Amino acid sequence: MLLTVYGATIVILMMLFYVFESRSHWFTLAFAVTYLSEIGGLRLPC
């Protein structure tokens, strides 16, 4: 359950940062960080 909430939160953040990418390069960096944290979340034991 916790992993599902974590995944949903990361995906929502990624969508928000993607929408705002054109406004600032910081949103691009934030998108990359959330993407990397999602990959790290896939390695968590279930």
Secondary structure, DSSP 8 states (H G I E B T S, - for coil): -HHHHHHHHHHHHHHHHHHTTTT-HHHHHHHHHHHHHHHHHHTS--
